[in-house]
Amino acid sequence: MPRMLHPEAHTIARTGWLRAAVLGANDGIVSTASLILGVAAAGTARSEILLAGVAALVAGALSMAAGEYVSVSSQSDAENADLTREKRELAEQPEHEFEELVGIYLGRGLDRPTAEAVARQLTAHDALGAHARDELGLTEAATARPLQAAVASALTFAVGAAMPLVAVMSAPVQMLVPVVAVASLLSLILLGTFGARVGKAPILKSVARITFWGALAMALTAFIGKMAGTII
């Protein structure tokens, strides 16, 4: 009986949306919480803090979507340009392109006859696919997807930014700064845990990294807000 292959789910297939999602959520939490803490430390009223936070949520989500779409589209354009060039070279210089594949496989440890046999078979099956994968390093899992990145980043930014806003609405006025800070740090811990679990990475390292930089950003912004409020 034929042996059944065990299907494997690799995390590399998630890198496109996971990177954008973690970046968006992290930026949403840190930037909005930092803005809120800075404004609150300056002695601003709750209504004005909420207004600033909502404006930061909307503007940040739209900015993240636009930024991700433009940057990933640039990557996609570069990939397509390389593929177009490879297609042209395969049509104009097939022997040279064949030798390029052979050289790649020789560099990976195959002997000359095996490298030529592999290159010949892959060229006959899908020449452009072989060059895209082995020469350019382009794979289906890692292909740039601008719309996916834009949507993931915008949505997660909005969710992340909503966390400190909820803390502002629920916290007593005199406790607003510490409540927002704690709620934001807890949100960062959850985000780091989520990102590590989905990406199959060490949880402690991920949580420590994301929490440290988020706490530093919030502390510096609160300090600047406090100083500005004292001076003004």
LINURTA-V359158 format. One record per residue. N is the residue number from 1. RES is the residue in three letters. SS is DSSP state (h for helix, s for strand, l for the rest). Layout:
{{N/RES/SS} {N/RES/SS}}
This chain:
{{1/MET/l} {2/PRO/l} {3/ARG/l} {4/MET/l} {5/LEU/l} {6/HIS/l} {7/PRO/l} {8/GLU/l} {9/ALA/l} {10/HIS/l} {11/THR/h} {12/ILE/h} {13/ALA/h} {14/ARG/h} {15/THR/h} {16/GLY/h} {17/TRP/h} {18/LEU/h} {19/ARG/h} {20/ALA/h} {21/ALA/h} {22/VAL/h} {23/LEU/h} {24/GLY/h} {25/ALA/h} {26/ASN/h} {27/ASP/h} {28/GLY/h} {29/ILE/h} {30/VAL/h} {31/SER/h} {32/THR/h} {33/ALA/h} {34/SER/h} {35/LEU/h} {36/ILE/h} {37/LEU/h} {38/GLY/h} {39/VAL/h} {40/ALA/h} {41/ALA/h} {42/ALA/l} {43/GLY/l} {44/THR/l} {45/ALA/l} {46/ARG/h} {47/SER/h} {48/GLU/h} {49/ILE/h} {50/LEU/h} {51/LEU/h} {52/ALA/h} {53/GLY/h} {54/VAL/h} {55/ALA/h} {56/ALA/h} {57/LEU/h} {58/VAL/h} {59/ALA/h} {60/GLY/h} {61/ALA/h} {62/LEU/h} {63/SER/h} {64/MET/h} {65/ALA/h} {66/ALA/h} {67/GLY/h} {68/GLU/h} {69/TYR/h} {70/VAL/h} {71/SER/h} {72/VAL/h} {73/SER/h} {74/SER/h} {75/GLN/h} {76/SER/h} {77/ASP/h} {78/ALA/h} {79/GLU/h} {80/ASN/h} {81/ALA/h} {82/ASP/h} {83/LEU/h} {84/THR/h} {85/ARG/h} {86/GLU/h} {87/LYS/h} {88/ARG/h} {89/GLU/h} {90/LEU/h} {91/ALA/h} {92/GLU/h} {93/GLN/l} {94/PRO/h} {95/GLU/h} {96/HIS/h} {97/GLU/h} {98/PHE/h} {99/GLU/h} {100/GLU/h} {101/LEU/h} {102/VAL/h} {103/GLY/h} {104/ILE/h} {105/TYR/h} {106/LEU/h} {107/GLY/h} {108/ARG/l} {109/GLY/l} {110/LEU/l} {111/ASP/l} {112/ARG/h} {113/PRO/h} {114/THR/h} {115/ALA/h} {116/GLU/h} {117/ALA/h} {118/VAL/h} {119/ALA/h} {120/ARG/h} {121/GLN/h} {122/LEU/h} {123/THR/h} {124/ALA/h} {125/HIS/h} {126/ASP/h} {127/ALA/h} {128/LEU/h} {129/GLY/h} {130/ALA/h} {131/HIS/h} {132/ALA/h} {133/ARG/h} {134/ASP/h} {135/GLU/l} {136/LEU/l} {137/GLY/l} {138/LEU/l} {139/THR/l} {140/GLU/l} {141/ALA/l} {142/ALA/l} {143/THR/l} {144/ALA/l} {145/ARG/l} {146/PRO/h} {147/LEU/h} {148/GLN/h} {149/ALA/h} {150/ALA/h} {151/VAL/h} {152/ALA/h} {153/SER/h} {154/ALA/h} {155/LEU/h} {156/THR/h} {157/PHE/h} {158/ALA/h} {159/VAL/h} {160/GLY/h} {161/ALA/h} {162/ALA/h} {163/MET/h} {164/PRO/h} {165/LEU/h} {166/VAL/h} {167/ALA/h} {168/VAL/h} {169/MET/h} {170/SER/h} {171/ALA/l} {172/PRO/l} {173/VAL/h} {174/GLN/h} {175/MET/h} {176/LEU/h} {177/VAL/h} {178/PRO/h} {179/VAL/h} {180/VAL/h} {181/ALA/h} {182/VAL/h} {183/ALA/h} {184/SER/h} {185/LEU/h} {186/LEU/h} {187/SER/h} {188/LEU/h} {189/ILE/h} {190/LEU/h} {191/LEU/h} {192/GLY/h} {193/THR/h} {194/PHE/h} {195/GLY/h} {196/ALA/h} {197/ARG/h} {198/VAL/h} {199/GLY/l} {200/LYS/l} {201/ALA/l} {202/PRO/l} {203/ILE/h} {204/LEU/h} {205/LYS/h} {206/SER/h} {207/VAL/h} {208/ALA/h} {209/ARG/h} {210/ILE/h} {211/THR/h} {212/PHE/h} {213/TRP/h} {214/GLY/h} {215/ALA/h} {216/LEU/h} {217/ALA/h} {218/MET/h} {219/ALA/h} {220/LEU/h} {221/THR/h} {222/ALA/h} {223/PHE/h} {224/ILE/h} {225/GLY/h} {226/LYS/h} {227/MET/h} {228/ALA/h} {229/GLY/h} {230/THR/h} {231/ILE/h} {232/ILE/l}}
